[in-house]
């Protein structure tokens, strides 16, 4: 592999890691704590929705995300 090919590969890896870093920032900024989840559920009910399910989703023993299912 030539030096130019190696540099091109490193530029590609750098671009991919920058994209990954931004996606992780977006996910972190979208995260909701328990109070925010409760507030969201309350707002949905006030808007005429019925909450069918509001519970943690556990993956490999860890709280991975919150499952909130609402219907009109």
C-alpha positions in Angstrom: 0.0 0.0 0.0 1.5 3.3 -1.0 1.8 6.3 1.3 -1.0 8.1 -0.6 -3.3 5.1 -0.2 -2.6 5.0 3.5 -3.3 8.7 3.8 -6.5 8.3 1.9 -7.6 5.5 4.2 -6.7 7.6 7.3 -8.8 10.5 5.9 -11.7 8.1 5.4 -11.4 6.6 8.9 -11.2 10.2 10.3 -14.4 11.1 8.5 -16.2 8.0 9.8 -15.1 8.6 13.4 -16.3 12.2 13.2 -19.7 11.0 12.0 -19.8 8.4 14.7 -18.9 11.0 17.3 -21.7 13.3 16.1 -24.3 10.4 16.2 -23.3 9.7 19.8 -23.6 13.3 20.7 -27.1 13.4 19.2 -28.1 10.2 21.1 -26.8 11.6 24.3 -28.6 14.9 23.8 -31.9 13.0 23.1 -31.7 10.9 26.2 -34.5 11.4 28.7 -34.3 10.9 32.5 -37.2 9.3 34.5 -38.8 12.7 35.2 -38.8 13.6 31.5 -40.3 10.2 30.5 -43.0 10.7 33.1 -43.7 14.2 31.8 -43.9 12.9 28.2 -46.4 10.2 29.3 -48.4 12.8 31.1 -48.5 15.1 28.1 -49.5 12.2 25.9 -52.4 11.4 28.2 -53.4 15.1 28.3 -53.4 15.1 24.5 -55.9 12.2 24.5 -53.6 9.2 24.2 -53.7 6.0 26.3 -50.4 4.7 27.6 -50.3 1.0 26.9 -46.8 0.4 28.1 -44.2 2.5 29.9 -41.4 0.3 31.1 -37.6 -0.1 30.9 -36.1 -2.4 28.2 -33.4 -4.4 29.8 -30.6 -5.8 27.6 -27.9 -8.0 29.1 -28.9 -7.0 32.6 -28.7 -3.3 32.0 -31.5 -0.7 31.5 -30.9 0.0 27.8 -33.9 2.3 27.0 -37.5 3.0 28.0 -40.4 1.5 26.0 -43.3 3.9 25.8 -46.3 2.8 23.7 -49.3 5.1 23.4 -52.5 4.9 21.3 -55.3 7.3 20.5 
